[in-house]
Amino acid sequence: MAVSSSSSVSDVRRWKYDVFVSFGHQDTGRDFVSHLIRAFNQKSISTPVDAEGICRDDCPSEELPDAVQHSRLFIVVFSKGYADSRCRLEELVQMLNCVDKNNQKLLPVFYRVDPSDVRRATGAFAEAFQKYECNRVDEEEVPRWRSALTSASNYFGWYLPYYRNEADVIEEIVQSVFDKLICFSSYGSRRKYDVFLNFRGTDTRKSFVVHLYKALYLKVINTFMDGEELEKATAFRIS
């Protein structure tokens, strides 16, 4: 994707890719994610993998950690089989480290899985973790993986049952990513916040305001809410 003239030279060199997509290859690779990657390509949004080579091996290549480091945004497609792969879980830990250290952005997609199952490692995720906890090699890693799932599921993202069909959610994801990349490319000329959101009472906080904040966030409208900037949905769960 082209970068505007207001971006710094160092920023242009830093990001090799626009988006890194993390997903369970067995249950999303040949359908939802392949369509998502094609939609990114049509919008000139670069990714480390193309739609034709979507079903890579379960364990990442040596180039994959570098691709994570040099991608501006992360899309994590959580599915029932996501936690079956140790490599996907390690990939998620790495992405969250990049979010904390480099201000990269992470957006989750809940594909045929409930966000609460991801957050609490229940359902299909519980089955995967039972297997890991029986393996002494994985035992030390399990707390990190659980913590990563909880953290990632608390970001605002997309839950497919809220949409009429997969094409609609793919269109919204691609447009949101495109808008965010445009925002990043012209960040130097922007104010810190676009909107100050003021409200009173828990009755609005738990319903109307959280949906308004999410809509503003996904449209790349920087919002200051209730005395603190809420980058993550730590107080408001998607479930």
C-alpha positions as CSV (number, residue, x, y, z in Angstrom):
1,M,0.0,0.0,0.0
2,A,1.4,3.4,-0.9
3,V,2.6,5.6,2.0
4,S,1.8,9.3,2.1
5,S,4.6,11.9,1.9
6,S,3.9,12.8,5.6
7,S,5.3,9.5,6.8
8,S,8.9,9.4,8.1
9,V,11.6,7.5,6.1
10,S,12.3,5.3,9.1
11,D,8.6,4.3,9.3
12,V,8.6,3.3,5.6
13,R,11.7,1.2,6.1
14,R,10.4,-0.4,9.2
15,W,7.1,-2.0,7.9
16,K,7.7,-4.5,5.2
17,Y,4.1,-5.7,5.2
18,D,0.8,-4.0,6.0
19,V,-0.9,-7.0,7.6
20,F,0.1,-10.3,9.1
21,V,-2.8,-12.8,9.3
22,S,-2.6,-15.5,12.0
23,F,-5.0,-18.4,11.6
24,G,-5.6,-22.1,12.1
25,H,-4.7,-23.6,8.7
26,Q,-6.9,-26.7,8.9
27,D,-10.2,-25.0,9.5
28,T,-9.9,-21.6,8.0
29,G,-7.1,-21.6,5.5
30,R,-8.9,-22.8,2.3
31,D,-12.1,-20.7,2.8
32,F,-12.4,-17.7,5.0
33,V,-8.7,-16.6,5.2
34,S,-8.0,-17.3,1.5
35,H,-10.9,-14.9,0.6
36,L,-9.7,-12.4,3.1
37,I,-6.1,-12.4,1.7
38,R,-7.5,-12.0,-1.9
39,A,-9.6,-9.0,-0.7
40,F,-6.5,-7.5,0.9
41,N,-4.6,-8.0,-2.4
42,Q,-7.4,-6.3,-4.4
43,K,-7.0,-3.3,-2.0
44,S,-3.2,-3.3,-2.5
45,I,-2.7,-4.2,1.2
46,S,0.4,-6.4,1.4
47,T,0.6,-9.6,3.5
48,P,3.5,-12.1,4.0
49,V,1.4,-14.9,2.4
50,D,-0.7,-14.9,-0.8
51,A,-4.0,-16.6,-1.3
52,E,-2.6,-19.4,-3.4
53,G,0.0,-20.4,-0.8
54,I,-2.3,-20.0,2.2
55,C,-1.9,-23.5,3.6
56,R,1.6,-23.4,4.9
57,D,3.1,-26.0,7.2
58,D,1.8,-26.1,10.8
59,C,5.1,-24.8,12.1
60,P,6.3,-21.5,10.7
61,S,9.3,-21.0,8.5
62,E,12.4,-19.2,9.6
63,E,11.1,-16.1,7.9
64,L,7.8,-15.9,9.8
65,P,9.1,-14.2,13.0
66,D,10.6,-11.5,10.8
67,A,7.3,-11.1,9.0
68,V,5.6,-10.6,12.4
69,Q,8.1,-8.0,13.4
70,H,7.8,-6.0,10.2
71,S,4.0,-6.1,9.8
72,R,2.1,-2.9,10.8
73,L,-1.2,-4.7,11.7
74,F,-2.1,-8.2,13.0
75,I,-5.4,-9.9,12.1
76,V,-5.9,-13.0,14.3
77,V,-8.6,-15.4,13.1
78,F,-9.6,-17.4,16.1
79,S,-11.2,-20.7,15.2
80,K,-11.9,-24.0,17.0
81,G,-8.6,-25.4,15.7
82,Y,-6.4,-22.3,16.4
83,A,-5.0,-23.6,19.7
84,D,-4.2,-27.0,18.3
85,S,-1.0,-25.6,17.0
86,R,1.8,-24.7,19.4
87,C,3.3,-22.6,16.6
88,R,0.1,-20.5,16.3
89,L,0.1,-19.9,20.1
90,E,3.8,-18.8,20.0
91,E,3.0,-16.6,17.1
92,L,0.3,-15.0,19.2
93,V,2.7,-14.3,22.0
94,Q,5.1,-12.7,19.6
95,M,2.4,-10.5,18.1
96,L,1.3,-9.3,21.6
97,N,4.9,-8.5,22.5
98,C,5.1,-6.4,19.3
99,V,1.9,-4.6,20.2
100,D,3.4,-3.7,23.6
101,K,6.8,-2.7,22.4
102,N,6.3,-1.3,18.9
103,N,2.8,0.1,18.9
104,Q,1.7,-2.4,16.3
105,K,-2.1,-3.1,16.3
106,L,-4.0,-6.3,16.7
107,L,-7.5,-7.0,15.6
108,P,-9.2,-10.4,16.4
109,V,-11.8,-12.2,14.3
110,F,-13.9,-14.9,16.0
111,Y,-14.6,-17.4,13.3
112,R,-17.2,-20.0,14.3
113,V,-16.0,-19.7,17.9
114,D,-17.4,-17.8,20.9
115,P,-15.1,-15.0,22.2
116,S,-15.6,-16.3,25.7
117,D,-14.1,-19.7,24.7
118,V,-11.0,-17.9,23.5
119,R,-10.8,-15.7,26.6
120,R,-11.2,-18.5,29.1
121,A,-9.7,-21.3,27.1
122,T,-12.9,-23.4,27.3
123,G,-14.7,-25.5,24.6
124,A,-12.4,-26.6,21.8
125,F,-9.6,-24.5,23.4
126,A,-9.9,-26.5,26.7
127,E,-9.3,-29.7,24.7
128,A,-6.1,-28.4,23.2
129,F,-4.8,-27.2,26.6
130,Q,-5.6,-30.6,28.2
131,K,-3.2,-32.1,25.7
132,Y,-0.5,-29.6,26.4
133,E,-0.8,-29.9,30.2
134,C,-0.1,-33.6,29.9
135,N,3.1,-32.9,28.1
136,R,5.9,-31.9,30.4
137,V,7.7,-30.0,27.6
138,D,4.6,-27.8,27.0
139,E,3.8,-27.4,30.7
140,E,5.9,-24.3,31.2
141,E,4.5,-22.6,28.2
142,V,0.8,-23.1,29.0
143,P,0.4,-20.1,31.3
144,R,1.9,-17.8,28.6
145,W,-0.4,-19.2,26.0
146,R,-3.5,-18.8,28.2
147,S,-2.5,-15.2,29.0
148,A,-2.0,-14.4,25.3
149,L,-5.5,-15.8,24.4
150,T,-7.1,-13.7,27.1
151,S,-5.3,-10.6,26.1
152,A,-5.9,-10.9,22.4
153,S,-9.6,-11.7,22.9
154,N,-10.1,-8.4,24.8
155,Y,-9.4,-6.3,21.8
156,F,-12.2,-5.0,19.7
157,G,-12.8,-7.1,16.6
158,W,-15.3,-9.1,14.6
159,Y,-17.7,-11.8,15.7
160,L,-19.1,-13.6,12.7
161,P,-22.6,-14.4,14.0
162,Y,-23.3,-10.6,14.1
163,Y,-23.0,-10.5,10.3
164,R,-25.4,-11.7,7.5
165,N,-22.6,-13.6,5.7
166,E,-18.8,-14.0,5.5
167,A,-18.6,-11.6,2.6
168,D,-19.9,-8.8,4.7
169,V,-17.4,-9.3,7.5
170,I,-14.5,-9.6,5.0
171,E,-15.5,-6.3,3.4
172,E,-15.7,-4.6,6.8
173,I,-12.3,-6.0,7.9
174,V,-10.6,-4.9,4.7
175,Q,-12.1,-1.4,4.9
176,S,-11.2,-1.0,8.6
177,V,-7.6,-2.1,7.9
178,F,-7.4,0.2,4.9
179,D,-8.6,3.1,7.0
180,K,-6.1,2.4,9.8
181,L,-3.2,2.2,7.3
182,I,-4.2,5.6,5.8
183,C,-4.4,6.9,9.4
184,F,-0.9,5.6,10.2
185,S,0.6,7.1,7.1
186,S,-0.6,10.6,8.0
187,Y,-0.2,10.3,11.7
188,G,2.2,13.1,12.0
189,S,-0.4,15.6,11.0
190,R,-3.2,14.3,13.3
191,R,-4.3,15.5,16.7
192,K,-4.1,12.9,19.5
193,Y,-7.8,12.6,19.6
194,D,-10.6,13.2,17.2
195,V,-13.5,12.8,19.6
196,F,-14.1,13.4,23.3
197,L,-16.8,11.0,24.4
198,N,-18.6,12.2,27.6
199,F,-21.4,10.3,29.3
200,R,-22.9,9.6,32.7
201,G,-24.0,6.4,34.4
202,T,-23.4,2.7,34.1
203,D,-26.7,2.3,32.2
204,T,-25.1,3.9,29.1
205,R,-21.6,2.6,29.7
206,K,-22.7,-1.0,29.4
207,S,-24.8,-0.7,26.3
208,F,-24.9,2.3,24.0
209,V,-21.5,3.9,24.8
210,V,-19.5,0.7,24.3
211,H,-21.1,0.1,20.9
212,L,-20.5,3.7,19.9
213,Y,-16.8,3.5,21.0
214,K,-16.3,0.3,19.1
215,A,-17.8,1.9,15.9
216,L,-15.5,4.9,16.3
217,Y,-12.5,2.7,16.9
218,L,-13.1,0.5,13.9
219,K,-13.4,3.6,11.7
220,V,-10.0,4.9,13.0
221,I,-11.5,7.8,14.9
222,N,-9.3,8.4,17.9
223,T,-11.6,8.7,20.9
224,F,-11.0,9.9,24.5
225,M,-13.6,8.3,26.8
226,D,-14.4,8.8,30.4
227,G,-11.1,10.1,31.6
228,E,-8.9,7.4,30.0
229,E,-8.0,6.1,26.6
230,L,-9.4,2.6,26.1
231,E,-7.3,0.9,23.4
232,K,-8.4,-2.5,24.6
233,A,-11.9,-3.6,25.6
234,T,-10.7,-4.6,29.1
235,A,-13.9,-3.4,30.7
236,F,-16.3,-4.3,27.9
237,R,-16.3,-7.9,26.8
238,I,-17.3,-9.1,23.4
239,S,-19.5,-12.0,24.3
